[in-house]
Amino acid sequence: MGHFNVHHWKQGYSTAGEAVQYAIEAQIQTDIRALGLTDVVSASVVVKKILASNWSKEVDNLSYPLILITPQKPALPPNLGSNVQDDVIYGVLVTLVDNDNQEPTLEANHNKYLMWLEQIRKQFHNKRLSNVSTVYTCQVEQHEPAMPGPWRDNVWASALLIKVFSRETR
């Protein structure tokens, strides 16, 4: 039995009229909604163009907890791809936000927050992204378990950066 060599894999993206980055963000949203995270309603898992600098403005007409999915700068590594294909690494930031009153003990929501981060990481790390045919793997990088800036504003926030590796025919 032979082995799979990703550098010889040729796959085209088949969804006409939809950018690969857009399809990736939509699929990540769908996959996170399907996880059934404790206390997170489906409508509060949203794709945004950019995170607001003021956490209270992120709420819009939504309620906490929120999961915000935003694009990051894609990369085109010069040592990947070929004459007819590009390997693109799309960054997608998944930011988890919940109302918090700076309660510093482990009692209030700490385990729930860590479970959210763990479940999302396990959903994507070293896996293909379903329904986006050009994606051959994802890697996940976790940020701080609690970001200090939002914490000062009585908001708990943490983030995961999902790096999505896509091989695209030119």
C-alpha positions in Angstrom: 0.0 0.0 0.0 1.4 3.4 -1.0 1.5 6.5 1.2 -0.4 9.7 0.8 1.8 12.6 -0.3 0.1 15.9 0.1 2.5 17.6 -2.4 1.2 15.3 -5.2 -2.5 15.8 -4.3 -4.4 17.8 -6.9 -7.8 19.1 -5.9 -9.8 22.0 -7.2 -12.3 24.1 -5.3 -15.7 23.4 -6.7 -18.1 26.0 -5.2 -18.4 28.6 -7.9 -18.7 32.2 -6.8 -17.6 31.7 -3.2 -14.1 32.7 -2.0 -12.2 29.9 -0.3 -11.7 32.1 2.9 -15.5 32.7 3.0 -16.2 29.0 2.7 -13.7 28.2 5.4 -15.2 30.7 7.8 -18.7 29.4 7.1 -17.7 25.8 7.7 -15.9 26.6 10.9 -19.1 28.4 12.1 -21.2 25.3 11.2 -18.8 22.9 12.9 -18.6 25.0 16.1 -22.4 25.3 16.2 -22.6 21.5 15.9 -20.4 21.0 19.0 -23.3 22.0 21.3 -21.1 23.9 23.7 -22.6 24.4 27.1 -24.7 27.6 27.3 -23.7 28.7 23.8 -26.7 29.2 21.5 -26.3 28.8 17.8 -27.2 32.4 16.9 -24.3 33.6 19.1 -21.7 31.9 16.9 -21.1 34.6 14.3 -18.7 35.4 11.5 -17.5 39.0 11.6 -15.2 41.0 9.3 -13.2 42.3 12.2 -13.2 42.4 16.0 -14.3 45.7 17.5 -11.8 47.3 19.8 -14.6 47.8 22.4 -15.9 44.5 23.7 -19.3 45.9 24.6 -19.8 46.7 20.9 -19.3 43.1 19.9 -22.6 42.2 21.5 -24.8 44.0 18.9 -28.2 42.3 19.3 -26.6 39.0 20.6 -26.3 37.7 24.1 -23.4 36.3 25.9 -21.6 33.9 25.6 -20.4 34.8 22.0 -18.1 33.0 19.7 -16.7 35.4 17.1 -15.1 34.1 13.9 -12.9 36.6 12.1 -10.4 36.3 9.2 -6.7 36.8 9.7 -4.0 37.5 7.1 -3.5 34.5 4.8 0.0 33.3 4.1 1.5 32.0 0.8 4.7 30.1 1.9 7.2 30.3 -1.0 8.4 26.8 -0.4 4.9 25.2 -0.8 2.8 24.8 -4.0 3.9 24.2 -7.6 3.7 25.9 -11.0 0.0 25.1 -11.2 -1.1 25.1 -7.6 -0.8 27.4 -4.6 -0.7 26.3 -1.0 -2.4 29.0 1.1 -2.6 29.1 4.8 -5.7 30.9 5.9 -5.9 32.2 9.4 -9.2 32.2 11.2 -9.4 33.6 14.7 -12.1 32.1 17.0 -12.7 34.4 19.9 -14.8 33.2 22.8 -16.4 35.9 24.9 -18.6 35.8 28.0 -19.9 38.2 30.6 -17.7 37.9 33.7 -17.3 40.0 36.8 -13.6 39.4 37.4 -14.3 36.5 39.7 -10.8 35.2 40.2 -11.4 31.7 41.7 -11.8 28.5 39.7 -15.3 28.1 40.9 -17.2 30.4 38.5 -17.2 29.1 34.9 -13.5 28.3 34.7 -14.0 24.6 33.8 -16.8 25.5 31.2 -14.4 28.0 29.5 -11.6 25.5 29.3 -14.0 22.9 28.0 -15.1 25.2 25.2 -11.5 25.8 24.2 -10.7 22.1 24.3 -13.7 21.0 22.3 -13.0 23.5 19.6 -9.3 22.6 19.4 -10.2 18.9 19.2 -12.7 19.6 16.4 -10.0 21.2 14.1 -6.4 20.4 15.1 -4.7 18.1 12.5 -7.9 17.5 10.7 -9.3 18.3 7.3 -12.1 20.8 7.1 -15.3 19.1 5.8 -17.1 20.6 2.8 -14.1 22.7 1.6 -12.4 20.4 -0.9 -9.1 22.3 -1.1 -8.4 22.1 2.6 -6.0 19.3 3.6 -5.3 20.0 7.2 -5.8 22.5 10.1 -3.6 23.5 12.9 -4.8 25.2 16.1 -2.9 27.6 18.3 -4.4 28.6 21.6 -4.0 32.1 23.0 -4.1 33.1 26.7 -6.9 31.3 28.6 -8.1 34.7 29.8 -7.2 37.9 27.9 -6.2 40.7 30.4 -7.8 43.6 28.4 -11.4 42.2 28.3 -11.0 41.0 31.9 -10.6 44.6 33.0 -13.9 45.3 31.3 -15.7 42.5 33.2 -15.6 40.3 30.1 -13.9 36.9 29.9 -12.3 36.3 26.5 -9.9 33.8 25.0 -9.1 32.8 21.4 -7.9 30.1 19.2 -6.1 30.7 15.9 -7.1 28.1 13.3 -4.5 27.8 10.5 -6.3 26.2 7.5 -4.0 24.7 4.9 -5.5 24.8 1.4 -4.1 23.6 -2.0 -5.6 25.6 -4.8 -5.4 25.2 -8.5 -4.5 28.5 -10.3 
